[in-house]
Amino acid sequence: MSDIALNEKIKQVLASELMLEIPAEEIGDDTPLFGPSGLGLDSVDALQIVIALEKHFGLKIGDNETARYVLHSVNTIATAINAK
């Protein structure tokens, strides 16, 4: 899967699994997923993302430090998926 296709799939998974109010195509590749400068997701969303990434991409995130890095943006999620 190309990087562009992977990023689009990740955005679709985020939008559908989290029932986001913004469409997948409006999520920037480098937009922070958490915090006021990004999508504003919270810890409950983080848990849902971890479960969705394992279900859709087979990506297992084992600890909080890894999760903080991987779940920063669509690009960091794609990097982790490509590295597995």
N, C-alpha and C positions, 0 to 999 in steps of 0.2 A: 504494500500500500504506500503511495507517495506521501510525503510529509503534508502536503496540502489536503489530500483526502483524509489522512489520519486526523488532522486538526479539525476538519469539518465534522467527522464522525464523533470526536470528543465533544464538540460543541452541541451536537444533536443529543448525545447521551446526557450531558449536563442539563440542557433545556428540558428534556422530557422527564428525566428522573427527579429533578428538583422542582419541576413545574414552574420554571422561571417565567416572569412576566415579560421578559424581553426575548425576541426570537434568537435562535442559534446564530444566525448570520450577523447579528449585531454584537456578538461577543468578540472582543479583540484577542488575537493570539497571545499578546503580552499583558493583557488587562489582569491586574491582581483579582483573584477570586474572592479574597477576604478583605475586610476593612473598608473604610469610607471612600477611599480613592478608587475602589474597584467595584465588583458586583455586590459587595456587602454581605456575603454569605457568613454563616455562623458555624458553631461546632456541630450542631445537628446536621447541617448540610454537609460538613466534612465527612461525617460518618456515612451518610448516604452516598457521597462521591466515592469513598473507599470501596463500599459494597458494589457500586455500579461499575467501577473500573475492574474489579475482580471478575464480575459477571460478564462484562462485554469484551474485555481485553485480556483476561487472565493475569492481570497485574496485582500482585500481593504487596501490600505496604505493611511492614512489620512493626514499625515503632513511630512514636510521635515526631522525632527529629527528621526521619525520612519523610513522613507525611507533610511536615511543614515545608520542606523543599519541593517535593513532588507536586503538591496541591497549590503551588503559588499561582500558576497560570496554565493556559492551554498548552503553551510551548513546553513548560516543564513536565507536564503530564505526558506529552508526546515523546519527549526525550526518555523518560522512564520506561514507557512502553517499548520503544525501539531498543533500549538497553537490556531488556529482560531476556 
